[in-house]
Amino acid sequence: MIVVLWTDALLWALVAAAAGYFWLVYRQEHLAAPWRRVLQSAAGMAALVILAVYALLGLADSLHIRPAMNERGDGNAPVYSIEVLSVLDLALTPLRMHAETTYSEPLATRAYARETVELGGGRIAREFPRLQFGGAHLASEDDHARDIALRLLLGGGLGGAMWLALALLVVAGLARRAGSNLVAAWRAVWSGRTRVAWRGALGAAMPLLVLGFSAAALSAGYHVLGTDKVGLDVLYLSLKSIRTGLMIGALTTLVMLPFAVMLGIMAGYFKGWVDDVIQYVYTTLNSIPGVLLIAAAVLMMQVYIDTHPDLFPTSAQRADLRLLFLCIILGLTNWTGLARLLRGETLKLRELDFIQAAQAFGVGHHRIITRHVLPNVMHLVIITLVMDFSGLVLAEAVLSYVGVGVDPSMISFGTMINAARLEIAREPMVWWVLVAAFIFMFVLVLAANLFADAVRDAFDPRVRVGSLPAGAAA
């Protein structure tokens, strides 16, 4: 049974809108030119590859179903489980189902805490018991290190072979397009003499493929990043947290964009009392502490959810509504910065000759705004949205840490960090949950920042982008 959550529908609508935008960019040379400059940046292409991997994982986690159960209801109608699973859940079924009883270290074969174990002959002892799934395939624990080394060698070798095949495919395509041989195309790629920075893209793809295949080989027999307090695989939790971070960044952008663009341009174009009212609104919003406003709104929504349980057939739908409401609140409290930037740029644009001429010829305000003002401020919109994405991902982690973020049943970087807060203080210290959440979130935020820098350099008309070397290949 297919389940369409609110956030799923909005995310796929945003993907469709982005696809439509890039189709328009492809057909309009003046729109495609700055994006070509983005593709010329090695750091930007490396970040784009990483973001694409995160996006694919997030989209796979945004296709939900309720699996059918073996029982049949009245009239032999199928009975569906109350558990909502995604395509990513189905792909990661071994990680999801192979839960232990409690903590275990990364790649361990025994639990992290001593338990009372009954030995043969009625004896009882306190020891670290063998894990139910981690390393269960080993006949002897003496083979532990050798088995890990073999799996790393197998996974790393397979990942390296996949990367080599990908690199050869890219080089062959470039050689065919340029009418040269493979050696010349290979040298052009690794010397940076291509119109697209394939060296940066392939450089980022290599560690991703090697690490991905190595993790897949290890996860078939071990918990690669260990398990948490209730025995869930931390690698599975980290991969599931990606969707929440992407939802916060993408849907908040979808909410704030209309307010920021419309009100910012109106304030700068019409001036007078319109400008005064809009400035009063966003100045008032900025004067209220954002965390307090978000906390009050989220708690009000939580009271509504708790008092209307009949509206939510599954816990996933209840958690999804809270995530959607959090995105709406973040969007309503974060549009003011972009609106202020657009107001200032519009104040400058409306005094230029082509705007004054359009007004003198009696062109309507709506047409002037859509045909003349909006295209000339889009570089600010794109730059700001891309740069704000990483800040929104971090905001979710902070809000979930203080208890006013996503639903506690929803997996996110913030809930992982919040759960790890008490684990750090225990003895012995459980460090791997916090480290895993930090690494996955750090890579996402770093890639978003690097890509934002490339977009800013390409779209900002004040930045001069160097020309390509002579004889650059496609």
N, C-alpha and C positions, 0 to 999 in steps of 0.2 A: 504494500500500500504506500503510494507516494505521499509524502508530507511536505508541504510548502510552508516554511516559516516566513514570518514577515521580513526578517533580515535576509533570508535567502532570496526572496523576490526582489527586494531593493538592490541587493548586491548584483544580481544578474541583470537587472535593469541598468545599473551603472556600467556594467561591462558592455552591454549593448550600446549605450550612449557613447562610451569610449571608442568602441569599434566604429560607430558612425562618424565620430569626430576624426579619427585617423584615416578613414576613407575619404573624407572631405579634404584632409591635409594632403593625402596622396594626389588628389586631383587639382590642387591649387598650389602653384609654384611658390608664391609668396608665403604661404603657410608652411610648406615643406622645408624651406631653406633653413630656418632655425633648428628644426628637428634633425636635419642633416648635420648641422654643427654639433648637436648632442651626440650623434653616432660617431663623430670624429674623435671624441674624448675617450681615451683608454680607461680612465677611472669611471667615467659614466657608463661605458659598455660593460665593464666588470660588475658595477653595481646593478645594472639592468638585468644581467644574467641571474644574480642572486635574488633580486626582487621577483623575477619571473618564476623561480623555483618556489619561493614563498607563496606567490599568487596561485600557482597550480595546486599546492597543498591546501590553501584556503578555499579554493573553488571546489576541490574534491570533497572538502568537509562541509560544503554548502548544498549538497544534493542528498536529501534525507528520505528515508523510508521507514515504515514500521513492518518488520518481518512477520510473515504468517506463522502461526503456531500449528502444531500437529492436530490439536483438537478442532472439532467442527461444531458450529453453533446450530441454532434451530434452522431447519431447512437445508442442512449441509452447507451453510454459508461459512466461509473461512473466518477464523478468529485471529485477530492481529494482536501482536504484543504491544504493551504500553511503552516499551523501550523504543526510542527513536534513534536509528543508526544512520550514519552517513556513508558515502562511498569510501571515504578514508577509513572509517571504522571497519568496514568489511575488508579492505585491503590490509589492515593492520590487526586482523582477528587474532593471530598468535600472540601479539603483544598485549592485546586487550584482555584475552581470556587467560593467559598464563600469569595469574596473580599469585603472589606468595602470601604468607601470613603477616609479615611485618617487614621492617627494613632489611635491605641487603645492599652491600657495596657494589659499585660497578664491576661487572665481570666476575662476581664472587660465586662460589659454590655452596657457601654456608651463610646462615642468617647472621645479622649484625649483633643480635642480642642473645644472651644465654637463655635457654629454656629448659624446663624439666623434661628429661627424656628417659623413658623406661628402657633399660638394657635387658639383655638376656638373663634368665635366671631370677627374674623379679627384682633386679637391682635398679635403682633410680639415681640419675646423675644430672648435674647442671652443666650443659655444654652448648656449643653452637651447632644447631642441627643442620643437616643437609637441606638445601632448597628443594622444593618440589619440582621446579622446572629448570632453574639455573644450574647448568652443568650436570643435569640428571643423566645425560647420555654417556658420561664418562664412567668407564668401568673402574678406574682408580683415579683418585685426586692427584696422583703423581703426574698424570698426563695433562694436567690443567694448563700449564704454561705452553707445552708443545701444541696443544689443540688450539689455543688462542693464536699462536704464531702462524699455524697453518691456515686458519680462517682469515687472518689478516693478509697473508700472502695471496690467498685465493681471491678475496674480495678486492684487495688493492690491484692485483693483476688484471682482474676482469674490468675494474673501473678504468685502469690505464688503457686497456685495449679498446674500451668504448670511447674514451677520449681521443685516442689515435684515429679511430674510424671517423669520428666527428671532424677532427682536424683535416683529415684527408678529403672528406666530403666538401668542406669549405674551400680548401685549396683547389680541388678539382673544379668546383664551380667558378672560382675566380679565374683559373687558367682558361677555362672554356669561354668565359665572357671577354677576357682580354686577348684571346688568341695567342697565348704563350704556353710554354711547357710547365710541368708541375714543379720543377726545381725553381724556376724563376718566380712562380706564384708563391711558393713556400718561402723564398727569401723575402719577397715583398711583404708577406704577412708578418714575419718575425722581425723585420726591420722597421715596421710601422709605416710603410709606403702604400697603404690602402685607404680608399675613401671612407670606409667603415673601419673602426678600430678593432679588427678581428683579433689582434694580439691580446687586447684587454679582455675580450669576451672569452677566448679560448683559455687565457690564463686563469680566469675565474672558474671556468667549467672544469678544469683539471682537478683541483682539490675537491670540488663538489662531487664529482663522479667517483673519485677514489674514496673519499670519506663515506659517501652514500652506499657504495657497494660493500665497503668494509663493514659498515654498521649493519647492513642487511645480512652479511655472512655471519657476523657475531651474534646478532639477535636471534638467529635460528636456534642457538643453544644456550644463550646467556641473556641476562639483563644488562645491556650495554652501559646504561647510565644508572643502574641500580634500581631499587624500588623505594616507595615512600612508606609512610606509617602503616597504611592498610595493605601494603604489598603490591600496589599498582606500579607498572613499569614507568619509570620516569621519562624514557625516550618517547613513549606513547603520549604521556601528558604534555611534553614539550611540543610535539607535533600538533596536538589538538589545540594548544594555546595560540597557534599561529592564526587560526581563523578569527579568534576574538580580537587580536591586535589589528588585523586587517579590517575587520568590521568597524572597529572604533575609528580608524583613520579614514576609511572610505565613506561610511555613512554619515559621519560628522561633517565631512566635506560636502556631501550632497545636501545636508540641511543648511549649512552656513552660507553656501555659495549664492543662492537667490537673495538673501538678506543683504549680504555684503555688497554684491554687484549693484543691485537695484538702488539701495539706499545711499551707497557711496557716490554713485554717479549722479543721482538726483540732487544730493546735497551740493556737489560741486557745480552742477550745470545750472540749476534754478536759483541758487543762492537765496538771499532774503530770508523770509520766515520759514521756508522749507528747510534751508540749511540749519536754521536755529533749532527747529523741532528735532531734526535727525541728530544733531550734535547733542542736544539735551538727552535724547534717548540713550545713545551709546556712552555718554559721559556718566549717566546714572548707573548703567549696567557695569561700567568699569569701576565705579565706586563701591560696589557690593563685592565682598570677598567671594571669589569664584567657588571655592571649596564649600563654603556655607550654603550658597545658592544651590549647588549641585546636590549636596547632602539633603537639604530640605525637600527638593523635588523628588529625589530617589526614594526617600523615606515615605513621602506621600503616595508614590506609586506602589511601594511595597505594601502599604496598608490596604490599598485598593485590591491588590492581588490576593492578599490573605483573606479579605472579606468576601471575595467572589471566586471561590475555588472551582465552582461549576463551569466557569468560562474556559478553563484550561484542562483539556483531557489528559495531558501528559506534563511531566515536570519540565521537559525540554521546551514546550510552548510557553510555560510560565517564565522560565529563565530567558527565553528569546524576547518576550515582551519587555522585560526589565532591561535587556541589552539595547533594544530599540529605543526605549525611553531615555536611557543614558546617552545614546548618540544624539538624540534630539536636544537634550539639555546642554550637552557640550557644544553642539552647533549654535544654539541660541546664545551662548555666553562667549563664543570665540569669533563671531563675525565682525566684531568692532574694529580689530586691528586692520583687516583688509579694507573695511569700509573707509577708515581714515586715510589709508594710502590712496584709494581710488578718488576720494574727495579732493585731495591735494592735486593729483594728476589731472582731474577733470577741470579744476579751477584754472590750471595752466592751459589746457587744450582749448577751452571755450574762448580764449582771447586770441587764438591764432587766426590767420587770415581766412583759411578755408572754412572754418566754423562761422566766422563773421559773414562771409560771403553767402553761405547757405541760409543764414538767418535773414540777410538782406533780400534774398530772392524769395522769401516767404516759405521756405521748406519747414515742414512741421517738426515740432520738438522730438516726437517719437522717431521720425526718420533720421534726424540728425544724430540722436543718441545711438541708434542701432547701426547706422551706416558709417558714422564718422568717429564718434567718441568710443564706443565699445571696442572696435578692432584695435584702437590705439592704446587701450589699457589692458588688453588681454595678456600681454607679457607679464604685467604685474600680478594678474590673477593666477596664471600658471606657476610663476615662481613662488608666490606665497603659499599656494595650496600644496605644492610638492615639499616645500620646506617645513610646513606645519604638520605634515604627516607623522614625522618621527616624534614631534612633541605630543601629539595625541596618543601615540602608542605608549609613551612614558606616562601620560596622564592616567591612562587606564590602570597601569601598574600601581601608581600612587593611590588612586581612589579605591581600588580593590584592597590595597594594603590597609587602609584606614577603615574599611568596612562599608563604604558607600559606592562601590563600583558595581561590577556584574554580580549576578546571583551566585551565592556560595557553591551551588551545585554545578556551575559552569566552569570549565577548565580554562584558565587564562594565566598569563605570566604573573599578574597581580595576586591571584589566589595561590599560586605556587610559592611566591615569595612570602605571602602572609603565613602559609602553612610552615615554611622553612624558618620563620622567625623564632618559634619555640624550639625547633629542632637544633638550632645552633647552640642553644644554651644547655642542652642535655649532655650527659657524659656516658659513653663517648659521643663526640659531636657528629651529627649527620650533616655533612657539607654538600653532598652531591645534588640535592634537590635545588638548592639556591644557586649553585654553580651552573647547572643545566639551564635554569630559567634565565640567568644572567647572560650566558653565552648566546642562546637563541635570540634573546631580545637585543643584545648588543650588536649582533651581526645584522639584524633587521634594521635597527636604527642607523648603524654606520652606513649600510648600503643606501638607505633612504637619503641620508645627508650627502653622500658622495654624488648620488644621482641629482639631488637638488642643486648642488654646486654646478654640475654640468649644465643643467637646464638654465640656471641663472646666467651663466657665462654665455650661453647660446642666445637667450631671448633678450637680455639686457642690451639695449642699443648703445650704451656707453662703454661696453666691453668690446675691445677689438680682438677678434679671433684670428689667429695666424692662418695663413694659406697653406694648402697641402704642398708637399714637395713635388717637384716636376716629375712627371712620369708615374704618378700614383695610380695604382690599380683600383679596380672597382671594389 
